[in-house]
Amino acid sequence: MSMWLLRVFATAIRRRQILPIASVAGAQKAILRDAAAIAVCAEREAEQIGLDISPISRACVVPHISDFTSPMNVTTQLGLIVVPGRIEARKNQIAALRIAQHFPELTFLFVGALSPYEKRYVAEFLLTLGQTANARHVAALPKEEFYPVLSSAELVLNASFFEVTSLIDLYCIENSIPLVTTLHTYARASGAFRVFDPMSVGEGVRALRECLVQSRQDGRKITSAKENNSMSIVELIEGLL
C-alpha cells in the first residue's frame, strides 16, 4: 500500500469521511472517466494508459518539442557512440557496456553523473567499465559542452528501462543524429533510427549494427514520425470552454 493511500485513509478517518474511491487504481479510473479532456504526449502513451488503467476513447496528442538546435560547425566523429544519462539502474548503462564489448572498433563515451543513491549499481558499472577497453566515462557536462559532444557522435545509444519521451531522443531526431533507443520510448522516427528491448544485449547489438550500416550508406537521415492526432489542440481547448 502506497504512502499516498495511507495518508488519504488517515485523513478520512480523522475527519470521519467516507472514501468515494478505495484505491489508487480506482482514483485513476475516475479521473480518466470524469476528465473534460485528456492530453497525452504520444499515441503510444494513450495506448499504454488504456492497458494499465482504463481505455481512453478520445485523446489529444500534444507532442513534446525540443528547442535545442545542433551547434554549428560540429564535425561528426566516426566511430564515436555517445551514451548520455546519469549512471543509475533505470538508465541501464551496464547493458550498454555489454553492447560496447561487441564493437571493439568503436569508442563508447558515457556522459553522466554517478547517482549518489545507487552505490551498488554505480560500483558494478565502474567495474564493468574497467573491463571494457573501448569505453570511457565523463561526469555530467554543462549544456554548452554537452550538446556539442552529443552532436559530434556518429550514433547515440539509449538503453533505458523506462523513458517515456526522452529529450535526448527528440534532440537526436530533430538534428539527424543516428539513434538506437529503448523500445519504451514514445519517440518514433524513420531512417537511421532503431529501437530495441533493453533486456536483450543481443537485440541491442543488432540494432546498433543495422543503424550504423544504414547511416553510413544513406547519410545521417532520420525523420520524425507524424502522430495521427485523434483530436486537435483546438478541439481540446474548445471542449474546456
Secondary structure, DSSP 4 states (H G I P E B T S, - for coil): --HHHHHHHHHHHHHT---S--SHHHHHHHHHHH-S--EESSHHHHHHHHHHT---SS-EE--------PPTTPPPEEEEEEEES-BSGGGTHHHHHHHHTT-TTSEEEEESPBPTT-HHHHHHHHHHHHT-TTEEEE----HHHHHHHHHHEEEEE---S--BS-HHHHHHHHTT--EEEETTB---EEESEEEE-TT-HHHHHHHHHHHHHHHHHH-S-EEEPPP--SS-HHHHHHHH-
